[in-house]
Amino acid sequence: MDFKQLFTTYEGRITRKPFWIGNLILAVINVMVMGLASSNSAVTNLIAIIISLALIYPSICVAIKRFHDRGKSGWWVCIAFIPILGLIWYIVEAGFLRGTVGPNAYGEDPLIG
């Protein structure tokens, strides 16, 4: 798995496995960073906030590529901002449903090619 491509570009498609692995890695990093923020130091809190904000871009890249695999525009990531139902829809759509079989507008099927 090419982690640089997974976290830095929004082009192409990924299957469910890299989606879950990528999100797990980002979540672990975020939890460790928030552990730093639990201190009462303003400097560590600021660093933790900056790192957490920096993790937004890789998270969006992973999500967009997963929606591309489903044959949908990357703008579908925005559905996660709808309280409760949007987040449930996002998790089901990106995390559990199989991608488009064969090539689609966003590239070759990652399971085949």
Secondary structure, DSSP 8 states (H G I E B T S, - for coil): --HHHHHH---S---HHHHHHHHHHHHHHHHHHHHHHTSS-HHHHHHHHHHHHHTHHHHHHHHHHHHHHTT--GGGGGGGGSTTHHHHHHHHHHHTS---SS-BTTBS-TTT-
